[in-house]
Amino acid sequence: MVVHPNVKVNLGLSVIRKRPDGFHELETLFAPYFGISDTLEIIAGDGWSETSASLFARYSEDCLAQAISEDGKVMITIARNEGVDWDPLKDLTVKAYQLLAEDFELKPVKIFLEKTSPVGAGLGGGSADAAFALRVLDGLFALELSDESLAAYAARLGSDCAFFIYNRPMLGRGRGEILEPFSLEGIDLSGNDSPRESSETANTGLDASKYLLKVIVPDGIAVSTAEAYRGITPREAMADCPYVSLMDALEKPVEEWKEALVNDFETTVFAAHPELAAIKQSLYDSGAIYASMSGSGSALFAIY
């Protein structure tokens, strides 16, 4: 089965407090973005692959990584133009299989992942791969898991993984795993050049008729989550928080988001990477009505 895990953007991201478990309490609006995606194929046993021949033909050895788990149940192949600088067996797609295998008898699988979404850009590409892998495995082995069950498994793999099970605008709280549907009308999330309804947005409940969202991924800049959190002050620790709350900001017209809808990570990330602040300003100079960093960076997006 072949799927195309898309990325996400964060419309606002508030760091509320430090939790006793070491994580931070967050508030954000997750929105899927279909203009950037990976290609993921999972086949059972000795099934025939639709993508492997293409991967080996298009990628050099330096851009390919392969591994087989010690128990022989998972073989994974990852292709990426920039090379694969992580252990393939620690990829979240493998962890998704291993997580389900704790509760179900799963046949051995082969995983083929063409990684075209950026790494360390705050777009959640790895989380999307994990969530899509769970859904593929559910279908491949007829597990018949509900969305709620899949989301519970996904939340164990990463804070924003559960969002990709639903893959539609969702308010995220807690670590990002507490989700609530949100109506985000009028913004085209397809990645096309002009606002219009597309096959990607047709089934998401979005009215893509007025605004266009575009994502920008700066070359050569990756921001780790640890780096983004370094030096950040949660809102509850501020003596006088100057920010509008996330819900109050989202209720305003899009044209008023510039001053109201804030990503708290911009404070620390822009200090370390002033070139990202310059890119954000350039987006406004180009006519955007709203621009922001997504997640913990380094990708930015603009709404026109």
C-alpha positions, 0 to 999 in steps of 0.5 A: 500500500502506497500513501503520501504523508503530508506535513502540517503548519501551526497557526499560533503556538503558545507555551503555557507551562512546564509540566511535572513530567518534563514536557510543556503544556501547549496550545496550537491550531494544527492545519494540514499542508498538502504542498509537501509530502513523503511517499511511504509504502508498506508491504507484507511478507514477500509482496510486490513493491510499487516503489522500490525499483524507482527508488533504487534507480533515482537515488545513489547509494549515498542517498539510500539507507537500509536495515533489517531488525534483529528479529527479521520482522522489519526491513526498511529502505529510506531514500533522501537527497540529502542522505539519511543521517539517522538509524533507519531502525529508529525511524518512526515508521519502524516504531509504529510497526513495533508498537502495534506488534506489542498488541497484535500478531503482525506478519513481517513487513518491508517499508519503503520511505522516500523522504522529501519533507524537510527534517528539523523544520517544524512541519512534522514530516516524521510524525506524519510518516508515523501516523500514516504508517499506523493507518496503513498497517491497520488496513494491511492487517485488517485490525479495524482500529478506530480513529481514536485508537489509532490516535492513542497509539500515535500519541505514544510515538510523538506529540503531534503524531495524533493530529495526522490520524485525523489530518484536518484542522484541529486545536491541539492542547497538552503536549499536542495530543489532546485534539478538538476539531476546528473549522478553518474556512477560506484558507487553501492548504493545497500548496497550489498557486492559486486559491481553489478547491483541489482533490486534496482539500475536497474531503477536508471540509475546507472552503478554499476560496479566499486565502492562499497559504504557502510554506517556505523552507530555508536552505541549510537551517534546521532547528532542534526542539531542544534548541527551540525550548532553550531560554523560552519562558512559559506564559504562566511564568510571565508577570504580565503576558502581553499576548492575546490568547490563542482562541481570541486570536483565531476568532479575529479576521485573518487580516488581524492575525499579524498582531494577535496570533503568535508562535512563542518559539519565534522569540528564541529561534529568531535570536539564534537564527536572525535570518529567519526573522528577515525571511518573515519580514520579506514575506510581509514585504511581498504582500502576505497578510500573515506570516509565521514560523511553523512549530519550532522552526525553521520553516515559515509560512505566509497567507496571501 
